[in-house]
Amino acid sequence: MTRKERAMQLFKEGYNCTQAVFLAFEDLHGMDRKKAAALSSSFGGGMGRLREVCGTVSGMFLVAGALYGYDDPKSREDKAEHYARIQELAGRFEEQHGSIVCRELLGLTVKREAPLPEERTPDYYKKRPCPELAGCAAEIMEAYIREHPVRNGEAYDRTKERN
């Protein structure tokens, strides 16, 4: 099963959009499923159904942080490198879908919705592109990882070369 298929399947199992993408990479980020699902649970529906940044995009960003993120709060260079990576991933998604904003992708006019998610019925899946967006985000992230290999379960750390 591809990561795209896995992300789509996870969404259809009931995980939110962010969880679906983040969990599709659980073999790489190494976090146990329960903790990974909990960590990514707040970002679904464009940040808790606020309909802001698409949860699938947030899922990519979580994967990128787990694999390539920085941990030195004083390293402006590492921050800049990572933020460039995040902007590149966002750009790839936006290029395909025209936006990274949940409400725009769903064609909604409301900025916030009630916190109770809609029931996942066949009609829900007919009107929502979320499974496909999760699959696309997983594909984008997988392509990025192929282009920037993760070594020994961890992203290549350029800071070790600088020191």
C-alpha positions as CSV (number, residue, x, y, z in Angstrom):
1,M,0.0,0.0,0.0
2,T,1.4,3.4,-0.9
3,R,1.5,6.3,1.6
4,K,-1.2,8.0,-0.4
5,E,-3.5,5.0,-0.1
6,R,-2.6,4.6,3.5
7,A,-3.4,8.3,4.3
8,M,-6.7,8.0,2.5
9,Q,-7.6,4.7,4.3
10,L,-6.7,6.3,7.7
11,F,-9.0,9.2,7.0
12,K,-11.8,6.8,6.0
13,E,-11.3,4.9,9.2
14,G,-12.2,8.1,11.1
15,Y,-8.9,9.8,11.8
16,N,-8.9,13.5,11.0
17,C,-7.0,14.9,8.0
18,T,-3.9,15.7,10.0
19,Q,-3.8,12.4,11.8
20,A,-4.3,10.5,8.5
21,V,-1.2,12.1,6.9
22,F,1.0,12.0,10.1
23,L,0.1,8.4,10.8
24,A,0.9,7.4,7.2
25,F,4.5,8.1,8.1
26,E,4.6,6.5,11.5
27,D,7.3,4.1,10.4
28,L,9.6,7.0,9.7
29,H,8.8,9.4,12.6
30,G,9.0,6.5,15.1
31,M,6.3,7.8,17.4
32,D,3.8,5.2,18.7
33,R,0.4,5.4,17.1
34,K,-1.5,6.6,20.2
35,K,0.9,9.4,20.9
36,A,1.1,10.4,17.2
37,A,-2.7,10.4,16.9
38,A,-3.0,12.5,20.0
39,L,-0.3,15.0,19.0
40,S,-1.9,15.5,15.6
41,S,-5.5,15.6,16.8
42,S,-5.8,19.3,17.3
43,F,-5.0,20.3,13.7
44,G,-8.0,18.6,11.9
45,G,-10.6,20.7,10.1
46,G,-8.1,23.5,9.6
47,M,-7.0,23.8,13.2
48,G,-9.9,22.4,15.3
49,R,-12.5,23.2,12.7
50,L,-11.5,26.8,12.5
51,R,-11.1,26.2,8.7
52,E,-7.7,27.8,8.6
53,V,-4.6,25.9,7.3
54,C,-5.7,22.6,5.8
55,G,-5.1,19.7,8.2
56,T,-3.4,17.6,5.5
57,V,-0.9,20.4,5.0
58,S,-0.4,20.5,8.8
59,G,0.2,16.7,8.7
60,M,3.0,17.2,6.1
61,F,4.5,19.9,8.4
62,L,4.4,17.6,11.4
63,V,6.2,14.8,9.4
64,A,8.7,17.4,8.2
65,G,9.3,18.6,11.7
66,A,9.7,15.0,13.0
67,L,12.2,14.1,10.3
68,Y,14.0,17.3,9.5
69,G,13.1,19.8,12.3
70,Y,15.6,21.9,14.3
71,D,16.0,21.8,18.0
72,D,18.5,24.6,18.7
73,P,16.4,27.7,19.5
74,K,19.3,30.0,18.8
75,S,20.2,28.7,15.3
76,R,18.7,31.2,12.9
77,E,20.3,29.2,10.1
78,D,18.5,26.0,11.1
79,K,15.2,27.8,11.5
80,A,15.5,29.5,8.1
81,E,16.4,26.2,6.5
82,H,13.4,24.5,8.1
83,Y,11.0,27.3,7.3
84,A,12.2,27.2,3.7
85,R,11.3,23.5,3.6
86,I,7.9,24.2,5.1
87,Q,7.2,26.9,2.5
88,E,8.3,24.6,-0.3
89,L,5.9,21.8,0.9
90,A,3.1,24.4,1.1
91,G,3.9,25.7,-2.3
92,R,3.8,22.2,-3.8
93,F,0.3,21.6,-2.3
94,E,-0.9,25.0,-3.3
95,E,0.3,24.5,-6.8
96,Q,-1.9,21.5,-7.2
97,H,-5.0,22.8,-5.3
98,G,-4.9,26.6,-5.5
99,S,-4.8,27.1,-1.7
100,I,-3.6,25.6,1.6
101,V,-6.6,27.1,3.5
102,C,-9.3,24.5,4.5
103,R,-12.4,26.7,4.0
104,E,-11.2,27.7,0.5
105,L,-10.4,24.1,-0.5
106,L,-13.9,23.1,0.8
107,G,-15.7,26.0,-0.8
108,L,-17.0,27.2,2.6
109,T,-17.9,30.8,3.4
110,V,-17.9,30.4,7.2
111,K,-14.7,30.9,9.0
112,R,-15.5,28.8,12.1
113,E,-17.8,25.9,12.5
114,A,-19.2,24.1,15.6
115,P,-16.7,21.9,17.2
116,L,-18.7,18.8,16.6
117,P,-17.5,17.1,13.4
118,E,-19.9,15.9,10.8
119,E,-20.8,12.3,10.8
120,R,-18.8,10.4,8.2
121,T,-21.6,9.1,5.9
122,P,-21.5,8.3,2.2
123,D,-22.9,11.8,1.5
124,Y,-20.1,13.3,3.5
125,Y,-17.5,11.6,1.3
126,K,-19.3,12.7,-1.8
127,K,-19.1,16.4,-0.9
128,R,-15.7,16.5,0.8
129,P,-12.3,16.1,-1.0
130,C,-10.6,15.4,2.3
131,P,-9.5,11.8,1.6
132,E,-8.0,12.9,-1.7
133,L,-6.3,15.9,-0.1
134,A,-4.8,13.6,2.5
135,G,-3.5,11.3,-0.2
136,C,-2.1,14.2,-2.1
137,A,-0.3,15.6,1.0
138,A,1.2,12.1,1.6
139,E,2.4,11.9,-2.0
140,I,4.0,15.3,-1.7
141,M,5.7,14.4,1.5
142,E,6.9,11.1,0.2
143,A,8.4,12.8,-2.9
144,Y,10.1,15.3,-0.7
145,I,11.6,12.5,1.5
146,R,12.8,10.7,-1.7
147,E,14.5,14.0,-2.8
148,H,15.9,14.5,0.7
149,P,16.6,11.1,2.1
150,V,16.3,10.2,5.8
151,R,19.3,8.4,7.0
152,N,19.2,5.6,9.7
153,G,15.6,6.6,10.6
154,E,16.6,10.3,11.1
155,A,16.9,13.1,8.6
156,Y,20.4,14.1,7.6
157,D,21.7,16.6,10.1
158,R,23.8,19.3,8.3
159,T,24.7,20.9,11.6
160,K,27.1,18.1,12.3
161,E,29.1,19.1,9.2
162,R,29.2,22.7,10.3
163,N,30.7,21.8,13.7
